[in-house]
C-alpha cells in the first residue's frame, strides 16, 4: 500500500543531512582553534614541566596530604604552564631594561662559543628579529609561485641577496604550512618574480591558519600580469 505522503521521508533525510553539514561547518573552526591552541599550550607546559615536577616533589615531601592532592596530571600541566608564562613575562620585562639586555647579550655571547648551538639559536633569533621589522625595498608578505607556475602561496621575505654574475636581487622567502605555520619551506626567488602585497603579518597569519577562509576579496596581480596590463595601456 503506497504511503500517503511519500515526500515526507525525503524531506526528513534532507533536513538531517543539512543539519549534519551545518554542524560540521560549525565544529571545524572550533576544532582547528583547539588543535593550534593545544599545541601551543602543550609546548609551553612542556618547558615548565621539570620545574613543576620539582616543585610538587618538594611540596609532597613536606606534606604527604598535599602530595596526594597535587599528584594529578592536570594540576601538573596547569602549574607548568603558569610557571612558563611567568618566566616568559619576567624575561620580557628584563629584555626591556638595560640590565636585562646586558644579561641577554652576555648569554648570547656565551652561546656564540658553542658552534652547533649558536647555529640553531642564532638563526632562530635572527628570524624572529627579521619578522618583527619591515624590510627595505621589498614587502614582507608576498605571493610566490609554488609548487609550480600558476599556483600561489603566501610567503614571508626574510632577506634579500644579490646573485653573483647577474646582479639580480634574490629574496629568501619562508613559506609556512596550513593550519600550523610553525613548519614550512624556504625558497630563494628572484625579487622581480615576487607578487608584493599590502598585508600585515597578522592578516597573513590569519589567512594561513584559517585555510584561506579569512582573506581579502581581491588579490594583487602578479608582476607578469602587471607588466602586461601596463604595456596594453600604453
Backbone bond lengths (Angstrom), bond angles and torsions (degrees), N, CA, C in turn:
res aa  C-N    CA-C-N  psi(-1)  N-CA   C-N-CA  omega(-1)  CA-C   N-CA-C  phi
1 X - - - 1.473 - - 1.529 109.24 -
2 X 1.309 119.00 124.28 1.468 120.73 -177.71 1.516 112.22 -65.60
3 X 1.316 115.12 148.24 1.459 120.47 178.65 1.522 109.65 -71.92
4 X 1.360 116.34 144.11 1.470 118.45 -177.57 1.523 113.50 -66.95
5 X 1.336 117.50 -31.73 1.476 120.88 -179.38 1.528 108.76 -130.96
6 X 1.339 119.45 78.84 1.468 121.35 -175.60 1.523 113.07 -65.31
7 X 1.326 117.80 -20.33 1.467 118.87 -177.66 1.509 114.14 -79.89
8 X 1.341 117.61 -11.24 1.458 119.82 -177.03 1.523 110.95 -67.79
9 X 1.336 117.92 -43.14 1.463 121.15 -179.48 1.525 111.17 -61.79
10 X 1.329 117.36 -42.20 1.465 120.10 179.14 1.514 110.74 -65.69
11 X 1.335 117.07 -35.58 1.461 120.05 177.81 1.520 111.14 -66.83
12 X 1.335 117.02 -38.28 1.466 120.77 177.74 1.522 110.85 -65.40
13 X 1.344 115.92 -43.63 1.469 118.84 178.75 1.528 111.09 -63.13
14 X 1.327 116.38 -39.92 1.459 120.35 179.16 1.528 110.88 -64.73
15 X 1.338 116.10 -40.24 1.458 120.44 179.02 1.528 110.93 -65.67
16 X 1.330 116.95 -41.56 1.471 121.07 178.70 1.525 110.66 -62.22
17 X 1.338 116.65 -44.35 1.459 120.15 178.71 1.523 111.13 -62.70
18 X 1.338 116.67 -41.58 1.458 120.23 -179.44 1.527 110.96 -64.62
19 X 1.334 115.97 -42.18 1.460 119.53 179.60 1.525 111.26 -65.81
20 X 1.332 116.40 -41.72 1.466 119.46 178.72 1.521 110.86 -63.34
21 X 1.329 116.25 -42.46 1.469 119.98 179.88 1.524 110.95 -65.57
22 X 1.343 116.62 -41.82 1.461 120.38 177.39 1.520 111.12 -63.76
23 X 1.336 116.33 -41.41 1.464 119.86 177.12 1.513 112.20 -62.55
24 X 1.351 116.07 -38.59 1.462 119.91 178.81 1.519 110.83 -65.36
25 X 1.325 117.57 -43.80 1.461 121.09 178.97 1.523 111.62 -64.84
26 X 1.333 116.79 -30.97 1.466 120.39 177.27 1.517 111.35 -74.82
27 X 1.334 116.19 -33.47 1.463 120.67 -175.32 1.524 112.62 -78.67
28 X 1.335 117.93 -35.90 1.470 120.99 -173.18 1.525 112.07 -58.70
29 X 1.356 121.27 -47.17 1.474 119.07 177.74 1.523 112.76 -60.57
30 X 1.347 116.83 -38.59 1.461 119.53 177.28 1.522 111.10 -64.18
31 X 1.335 115.73 -40.15 1.466 119.96 -179.24 1.522 111.59 -66.55
32 X 1.347 116.84 -44.39 1.469 120.33 179.24 1.524 110.20 -63.17
33 X 1.344 116.45 -42.97 1.463 120.23 177.61 1.523 111.15 -60.11
34 X 1.334 116.27 -43.18 1.461 120.31 179.59 1.524 111.74 -65.15
35 X 1.344 117.85 -40.64 1.466 121.20 -179.98 1.523 110.61 -61.75
36 X 1.339 116.44 -47.43 1.471 120.06 179.89 1.527 110.38 -66.48
37 X 1.339 116.11 -44.29 1.461 121.11 179.93 1.530 110.76 -62.55
38 X 1.330 116.61 -42.70 1.465 120.76 179.42 1.515 111.04 -64.49
39 X 1.337 116.65 -39.29 1.463 120.27 179.18 1.524 110.90 -62.20
40 X 1.340 115.93 -45.05 1.469 119.39 -179.63 1.521 110.90 -66.19
41 X 1.344 116.67 -44.59 1.462 119.99 -179.62 1.527 111.59 -64.11
42 X 1.325 116.69 -42.15 1.466 120.14 179.56 1.520 111.05 -63.81
43 X 1.324 116.37 -39.03 1.459 120.15 178.47 1.524 110.80 -64.53
44 X 1.343 116.65 -45.13 1.459 120.29 179.66 1.524 111.34 -66.45
45 X 1.341 116.42 -42.12 1.463 119.58 179.70 1.522 111.13 -66.31
46 X 1.329 116.77 -34.94 1.463 119.98 178.70 1.523 112.47 -62.80
47 X 1.339 116.19 -31.93 1.466 119.57 178.40 1.526 110.89 -67.43
48 X 1.333 116.10 -39.90 1.467 119.46 -176.46 1.509 114.86 -92.27
49 X 1.336 118.49 0.29 1.466 120.85 -177.37 1.526 113.11 -60.74
50 X 1.342 120.45 -45.86 1.484 118.86 178.86 1.526 112.68 -58.42
51 X 1.326 116.95 -42.55 1.464 120.05 179.53 1.517 111.17 -67.70
52 X 1.336 117.58 -39.13 1.463 121.01 178.23 1.518 111.25 -66.03
53 X 1.321 116.94 -40.52 1.465 120.16 178.71 1.524 111.14 -63.95
54 X 1.337 116.19 -40.97 1.465 119.48 178.13 1.524 111.08 -65.01
55 X 1.332 116.69 -39.47 1.462 120.71 179.08 1.526 111.33 -65.37
56 X 1.337 116.72 -43.61 1.464 120.31 179.36 1.525 111.21 -67.55
57 X 1.336 117.41 -35.10 1.464 119.99 177.64 1.520 110.97 -65.78
58 X 1.333 116.36 -37.50 1.464 119.99 177.53 1.521 111.08 -66.32
59 X 1.339 117.08 -42.36 1.454 120.50 177.81 1.526 111.74 -65.43
60 X 1.319 116.35 -36.60 1.463 120.26 -179.98 1.517 112.04 -67.21
61 X 1.341 116.12 -37.93 1.466 119.17 179.04 1.520 111.23 -67.78
62 X 1.336 117.63 -31.98 1.454 120.73 179.65 1.508 113.22 -81.85
63 X 1.342 116.07 -31.04 1.458 120.26 -179.19 1.523 108.86 -143.22
64 X 1.344 118.38 102.61 1.466 120.99 179.86 1.530 113.10 -56.56
65 X 1.336 116.63 -36.69 1.463 119.68 179.82 1.528 110.79 -63.79
66 X 1.332 115.59 -41.95 1.468 119.10 177.53 1.526 111.04 -63.94
67 X 1.339 116.36 -35.43 1.456 120.15 178.36 1.517 111.91 -64.11
68 X 1.342 116.91 -38.93 1.467 120.49 178.16 1.527 110.59 -66.31
69 X 1.338 115.90 -42.40 1.465 120.19 -178.70 1.527 111.57 -67.96
70 X 1.340 116.22 -40.93 1.465 120.72 -175.22 1.519 113.59 -85.25
71 X 1.334 116.92 -7.01 1.463 120.45 -178.45 1.531 109.42 -78.38
72 X 1.327 115.20 70.73 1.457 122.32 -177.75 1.525 108.55 -141.68
73 X 1.334 115.67 137.55 1.470 119.93 -176.18 1.521 111.40 -62.57
74 X 1.340 117.33 -38.62 1.456 120.22 -179.00 1.527 111.72 -68.35
75 X 1.326 116.11 -38.68 1.460 119.18 178.38 1.521 110.45 -65.11
76 X 1.329 116.24 -42.14 1.469 120.25 176.93 1.521 110.86 -61.50
77 X 1.325 116.43 -41.52 1.467 121.30 179.73 1.528 110.75 -61.95
78 X 1.335 116.72 -47.60 1.471 120.72 -178.12 1.522 110.91 -64.95
79 X 1.337 117.23 -43.48 1.470 120.20 179.83 1.521 110.33 -64.25
80 X 1.339 116.90 -42.14 1.467 120.64 179.00 1.523 110.71 -62.86
81 X 1.328 116.93 -40.70 1.462 120.96 179.37 1.526 110.87 -65.04
82 X 1.343 116.81 -44.76 1.465 120.57 179.66 1.524 111.43 -64.66
83 X 1.322 117.11 -39.55 1.462 120.25 178.23 1.524 111.09 -63.83
84 X 1.346 116.51 -41.90 1.469 119.98 179.37 1.524 110.98 -64.48
85 X 1.337 116.73 -44.97 1.469 120.00 178.59 1.522 111.06 -62.37
86 X 1.338 116.51 -38.60 1.458 119.82 177.84 1.518 112.21 -64.08
87 X 1.334 116.19 -42.49 1.471 120.38 178.82 1.529 110.34 -64.85
88 X 1.352 116.43 -42.23 1.466 119.64 178.77 1.529 111.51 -63.02
89 X 1.325 116.64 -38.70 1.461 120.14 178.23 1.522 110.82 -64.41
90 X 1.330 116.10 -45.11 1.470 120.01 179.73 1.524 110.25 -64.39
91 X 1.354 115.94 -40.35 1.460 120.05 179.27 1.523 110.85 -63.70
92 X 1.345 116.82 -41.92 1.461 119.95 178.03 1.507 112.02 -65.57
93 X 1.344 116.77 -38.63 1.464 120.09 178.14 1.524 111.06 -65.25
94 X 1.333 116.64 -40.37 1.466 120.18 178.52 1.522 111.74 -67.05
95 X 1.357 115.61 -38.00 1.472 119.54 -178.11 1.515 112.12 -64.53
96 X 1.337 117.23 -22.60 1.465 121.08 179.42 1.523 112.46 -92.13
97 X 1.319 117.04 8.30 1.453 121.48 177.59 1.521 109.72 -121.74
98 X 1.315 116.10 155.93 1.466 120.92 -175.24 1.523 110.76 -62.32
99 X 1.335 117.34 -45.81 1.466 120.14 -178.17 1.528 110.56 -63.25
100 X 1.354 115.81 -44.16 1.456 119.21 178.83 1.516 112.24 -63.67
101 X 1.340 117.02 -38.51 1.456 120.37 178.91 1.520 110.91 -65.05
102 X 1.318 117.22 -36.87 1.468 120.06 176.90 1.524 111.11 -65.88
103 X 1.325 116.38 -39.46 1.470 119.28 177.71 1.529 110.94 -64.05
104 X 1.336 116.42 -41.36 1.465 119.88 179.20 1.524 110.68 -66.53
105 X 1.338 116.56 -40.02 1.466 119.71 177.37 1.524 110.95 -62.89
106 X 1.336 116.70 -39.04 1.462 119.93 176.73 1.508 112.02 -65.72
107 X 1.332 116.95 -38.48 1.460 121.05 177.34 1.526 110.60 -66.25
108 X 1.338 116.84 -39.67 1.466 120.16 176.97 1.523 111.15 -63.14
109 X 1.336 116.34 -40.99 1.461 120.13 179.01 1.527 111.12 -64.40
110 X 1.334 116.43 -35.56 1.465 119.99 177.49 1.520 111.47 -66.33
111 X 1.340 116.21 -44.06 1.472 119.70 179.74 1.529 111.57 -69.21
112 X 1.335 117.06 -25.40 1.465 120.19 179.97 1.514 112.01 -64.72
113 X 1.330 117.76 -18.90 1.459 121.75 179.78 1.526 112.32 -83.36
114 X 1.320 117.11 -9.42 1.471 121.24 179.13 1.519 107.30 -105.03
115 X 1.330 119.09 107.92 1.476 121.80 -169.80 1.524 114.08 -55.39
116 X 1.330 118.68 -55.77 1.456 120.72 -174.81 1.520 111.53 -67.81
117 X 1.318 116.81 -41.81 1.464 120.69 178.93 1.523 110.61 -63.79
118 X 1.314 117.43 -41.80 1.455 121.03 179.85 1.524 111.18 -63.26
119 X 1.340 117.52 -36.14 1.460 120.27 179.18 1.518 111.09 -62.25
120 X 1.333 116.73 -44.79 1.463 120.62 -178.37 1.522 110.67 -75.09
121 X 1.329 116.54 -50.96 1.459 121.22 -176.69 1.525 111.49 -65.26
122 X 1.342 116.01 -46.85 1.455 119.68 -178.74 1.515 112.49 -64.67
123 X 1.340 116.53 -40.87 1.463 119.38 179.27 1.516 112.62 -65.58
124 X 1.343 116.32 -42.07 1.465 119.78 178.76 1.520 111.29 -66.00
125 X 1.324 117.17 -40.42 1.462 120.38 -179.60 1.525 110.74 -66.43
126 X 1.315 117.59 -38.92 1.461 119.92 177.91 1.524 110.85 -65.94
127 X 1.353 117.31 -37.45 1.457 120.41 178.52 1.521 110.69 -63.27
128 X 1.338 117.24 -44.44 1.462 120.48 179.01 1.526 111.15 -63.36
129 X 1.339 116.62 -38.99 1.469 120.12 179.49 1.524 110.78 -68.12
130 X 1.340 116.73 -38.78 1.463 120.40 -179.12 1.521 110.85 -65.96
131 X 1.333 117.92 -41.03 1.454 121.57 -177.66 1.522 111.89 -69.06
132 X 1.328 117.62 -18.70 1.459 121.14 179.22 1.516 112.70 -89.26
133 X 1.332 117.28 -9.26 1.460 120.82 -177.50 1.519 109.79 -117.98
134 X 1.332 116.00 150.89 1.451 120.64 177.79 1.522 109.67 -82.96
135 X 1.344 117.71 134.06 1.463 119.72 179.10 1.514 110.95 -73.15
136 X 1.316 116.61 160.71 1.461 121.58 179.27 1.517 109.26 -95.78
137 X 1.328 115.77 121.79 1.456 120.44 175.70 1.513 115.16 86.44
138 X 1.312 120.01 -17.24 1.460 122.32 -177.46 1.526 108.37 -132.52
139 X 1.323 116.20 137.44 1.451 119.96 177.25 1.528 110.50 -66.81
140 X 1.318 116.39 145.27 1.463 120.07 -180.00 1.526 111.74 -68.87
141 X 1.349 116.81 -49.82 1.458 121.19 -178.08 1.525 108.69 -94.53
142 X 1.326 116.46 123.89 1.459 121.53 -176.85 1.526 109.37 -134.87
143 X 1.322 115.47 168.65 1.456 122.55 171.23 1.518 108.26 -108.93
144 X 1.331 116.06 138.39 1.460 121.45 -175.83 1.523 108.90 -127.73
145 X 1.335 116.79 144.15 1.459 121.10 172.49 1.523 108.75 -71.95
146 X 1.332 116.75 109.47 1.471 121.47 -177.93 1.520 108.44 -161.28
147 X 1.339 119.11 134.79 1.467 127.89 1.70 1.523 114.26 -84.85
148 X 1.345 117.50 2.28 1.466 120.36 177.02 1.518 108.80 -151.74
149 X 1.315 115.58 172.17 1.453 121.24 177.54 1.526 110.13 -61.79
150 X 1.304 115.82 137.88 1.452 120.53 -179.91 1.506 114.39 96.10
151 X 1.337 117.12 -14.06 1.460 122.00 177.04 1.528 108.35 -113.87
152 X 1.325 116.71 130.32 1.457 121.97 -175.01 1.526 110.82 -112.04
153 X 1.320 115.46 143.89 1.459 121.76 171.73 1.525 108.27 -132.76
154 X 1.329 115.03 157.90 1.462 121.03 177.42 1.518 109.12 -84.67
155 X 1.314 116.60 132.50 1.459 121.49 179.20 1.517 111.54 -134.89
156 X 1.332 115.64 160.89 1.458 122.31 178.63 1.529 108.84 -115.80
157 X 1.311 116.28 121.53 1.465 120.55 177.66 1.531 108.56 -73.97
158 X 1.324 116.35 122.14 1.457 120.78 -179.63 1.521 112.78 -105.17
159 X 1.340 116.65 -22.04 1.467 119.17 179.72 1.520 109.55 -165.35
160 X 1.336 116.12 150.76 1.465 122.59 175.60 1.523 108.32 -118.65
161 X 1.343 116.02 128.64 1.467 122.49 -177.92 1.523 109.76 -124.25
162 X 1.319 115.88 169.19 1.468 122.12 178.63 1.515 109.24 -112.41
163 X 1.314 116.72 128.94 1.459 122.13 -179.67 1.528 110.16 -79.80
164 X 1.313 116.47 129.72 1.465 121.01 -179.33 1.527 110.14 -66.20
165 X 1.289 115.89 143.77 1.453 121.09 177.39 1.521 113.01 88.20
166 X 1.306 116.97 -52.86 1.466 120.37 -178.15 1.517 112.37 -92.14
167 X 1.332 116.79 -26.88 1.459 120.28 -177.23 1.513 114.01 75.65
168 X 1.340 117.23 8.06 1.469 119.92 179.96 1.522 111.00 -69.89
169 X 1.317 115.64 146.19 1.457 120.68 174.89 1.521 109.19 -83.18
170 X 1.328 116.26 125.31 1.452 122.96 179.88 1.527 109.09 -116.18
171 X 1.309 116.15 136.35 1.462 121.32 -177.48 1.525 109.89 -110.42
172 X 1.332 115.35 135.71 1.462 121.18 170.67 1.522 107.10 -85.81
173 X 1.324 116.69 120.11 1.463 121.89 -173.92 1.523 109.05 -120.52
174 X 1.325 115.50 123.55 1.459 120.93 175.76 1.521 108.58 -91.64
175 X 1.340 116.53 125.88 1.456 122.74 -177.14 1.527 108.25 -112.02
176 X 1.325 119.03 103.57 1.469 121.22 -179.68 1.522 111.60 -77.32
177 X 1.337 115.81 159.48 1.454 121.40 179.38 1.531 110.49 -97.79
178 X 1.318 115.79 165.64 1.469 123.56 -179.78 1.534 109.83 -111.30
179 X 1.341 120.43 139.40 1.479 128.01 -2.89 1.521 113.10 -90.64
180 X 1.348 116.54 0.17 1.462 120.40 -178.81 1.523 109.04 -100.12
181 X 1.331 118.37 102.33 1.462 120.38 -174.60 1.532 114.65 -79.25
182 X 1.357 117.69 2.35 1.464 118.60 -179.35 1.521 112.16 -75.30
183 X 1.329 118.05 -16.35 1.463 121.92 174.95 1.508 109.79 -111.10
184 X 1.324 117.02 158.00 1.455 118.79 -179.56 1.515 112.63 173.60
185 X 1.317 115.30 -158.05 1.460 122.98 -176.33 1.524 110.08 -128.20
186 X 1.326 114.72 158.47 1.460 121.23 175.36 1.519 108.24 -118.66
187 X 1.320 115.57 122.07 1.461 121.75 -179.79 1.520 109.73 -119.73
188 X 1.322 116.86 141.94 1.468 122.60 172.49 1.522 107.04 -105.67
189 X 1.331 116.45 112.89 1.465 122.34 -171.65 1.516 109.02 -126.29
190 X 1.325 115.98 143.21 1.465 120.36 174.77 1.527 109.14 -62.55
191 X 1.315 116.16 138.52 1.465 120.87 -176.68 1.522 111.52 -60.66
192 X 1.338 117.09 -36.37 1.465 118.85 -178.64 1.524 112.96 -73.96
193 X 1.343 117.43 -5.37 1.463 121.21 175.99 1.523 112.14 -100.11
194 X 1.315 117.40 -2.68 1.462 121.36 177.95 1.524 109.74 -81.90
195 X 1.319 115.42 147.24 1.458 120.62 173.90 1.518 107.67 -104.39
196 X 1.345 118.46 105.03 1.472 120.22 -177.82 1.524 111.38 -69.92
197 X 1.310 116.42 150.47 1.457 122.63 175.65 1.523 108.81 -129.37
198 X 1.324 115.39 166.37 1.462 120.57 174.96 1.529 110.81 -103.98
199 X 1.347 116.41 20.08 1.455 120.73 -179.79 1.520 110.79 -73.31
200 X 1.313 115.29 147.88 1.460 120.42 170.24 1.525 108.97 -86.61
201 X 1.326 116.01 170.36 1.459 120.00 177.39 1.519 110.63 -61.45
202 X 1.329 117.50 -40.28 1.466 121.15 -179.57 1.527 110.92 -63.65
203 X 1.319 117.29 -42.52 1.456 120.28 179.33 1.525 111.17 -65.07
204 X 1.334 116.85 -40.87 1.459 120.07 179.78 1.527 111.18 -66.22
205 X 1.340 116.95 -41.57 1.459 119.95 179.70 1.524 110.76 -66.66
206 X 1.332 117.91 -38.28 1.462 120.48 176.76 1.524 110.73 -63.72
207 X 1.324 117.31 -38.33 1.454 121.81 177.68 1.526 111.27 -63.60
208 X 1.329 116.35 -42.37 1.466 121.34 -177.35 1.527 111.04 -70.94
209 X 1.337 116.97 -49.37 1.462 120.48 -175.86 1.529 111.23 -66.08
210 X 1.334 117.59 -34.62 1.464 120.92 -178.41 1.517 112.68 -82.19
211 X 1.322 117.74 0.16 1.455 119.74 -178.33 1.516 113.36 69.34
212 X 1.326 116.51 26.20 1.454 121.32 178.63 1.509 114.05 92.44
213 X 1.342 117.87 -2.77 1.469 120.18 -179.05 1.519 111.33 -68.40
214 X 1.342 116.95 -37.86 1.464 121.66 177.12 1.526 107.31 -95.24
215 X 1.311 116.30 96.73 1.466 120.41 -173.41 1.516 109.67 -150.16
216 X 1.342 117.55 156.59 1.463 120.80 175.52 1.520 110.57 -70.23
217 X 1.321 116.50 165.23 1.470 120.93 -179.35 1.522 112.20 -76.04
218 X 1.321 117.33 -22.77 1.463 120.49 -179.00 1.518 109.96 -128.01
219 X 1.334 115.15 157.04 1.456 122.35 176.54 1.526 109.03 -120.70
220 X 1.331 117.75 147.73 1.470 119.57 177.78 1.516 111.04 -67.98
221 X 1.332 116.26 147.21 1.460 121.01 179.07 1.518 109.97 -73.87
222 X 1.324 116.48 147.09 1.459 121.10 178.18 1.521 110.02 -66.75
223 X 1.350 118.18 159.97 1.471 120.04 -179.29 1.517 113.52 -57.53
224 X 1.351 116.84 -35.23 1.466 119.68 -179.55 1.520 110.15 -66.18
225 X 1.330 116.81 -45.69 1.462 120.59 179.47 1.519 110.57 -65.07
226 X 1.337 117.02 -39.68 1.458 120.21 179.74 1.521 110.82 -62.96
227 X 1.340 116.87 -40.88 1.467 119.83 178.93 1.525 110.90 -66.44
228 X 1.341 117.29 -38.43 1.461 120.09 179.59 1.522 110.84 -67.28
229 X 1.340 117.30 -39.92 1.458 120.40 178.23 1.522 111.15 -65.26
230 X 1.346 116.10 -40.27 1.457 119.47 178.48 1.516 111.11 -66.05
231 X 1.325 118.00 -37.89 1.455 121.38 179.19 1.520 111.66 -68.67
232 X 1.351 116.43 -37.28 1.461 119.60 179.59 1.531 111.61 -70.16
233 X 1.319 116.97 -29.49 1.458 120.41 -178.35 1.528 112.46 -78.13
234 X 1.323 117.82 -15.26 1.458 120.51 -179.12 1.537 110.31 -77.11
